[in-house]
Amino acid sequence: MIDVQDLVVSYGTATALDHVTLTVAEGEMVALLGPNGAGKSTLANTLAGLLKPASGTVRVGGRLALIPEGRQLFPDLSVADNLALGGWRSGQRDPSPVYELLPRLAELSSRRAAVLSGGEQQMVAFGRAMMSRPDALVVDELSLGLAPNVTADLAGHLAELNRTRGLTVLLIEQNARLAFELCRRAYVLESGRVVTEGESAELAGDPRVASAYLGGA
Ligand code: ATP
């Protein structure tokens, strides 16, 4: 569903992604870990078509939606209007399937995005992405700035969509514990390169990964 081969992306003369190869099969949920500045958002934005590769290929076999880092909502628009913007390309006007999925959004529908909590805003970003009726979802830092219980709630929704609708997910996370819990497979990106990849269970047991991403646990 998502097929990235030998991808190079640069900002001017600075190389942000250096020959990255990564795949996510249809219906799979895969994690991408890495420290700040590793190139994770660059990959997300390239998958979403916002950045152009210098070389290599990016193929997405279906409709892809991005939950961008920092949510990027329109703060002065209502929740309903933010959702409507998500349906612009797919032509989906009716938010009720998203309200069914995330009932809290129905309660918040007339509120301005700016007054919502971080978790509520992330839920709007999630709902907005689902308005485009995606086959695949790229989530850039689901847990960033959110309380653990709020993150767990959103992660639960994501896992359910994956399980019940076969939604393909690339989960970009700094929280390795969460990523390993949700995803059977993971990639580790450092300085623009994939340095490790494999089954989450294996990676969690790798001392280098554990000390860098699981606080030495
Ligand atoms: P973070 O978690 O901090 O967002 P990241 O893994 O998502 O980090 P990127 O944001 O993709 O990393 O950044 C990768 C590299 O590219 C970094 O060195 C960053 O400074 C650089 N970079 C990102 N955006 C730009 C830009 N618009 N112009 C120039 N350099 C950039």
Residues whose N, C-alpha, C, O or C-beta is under 5 A from the ligand:
A	BS01	ATP	Y11 A16 P35 N36 G37 A38 G39 K40 S41 T42
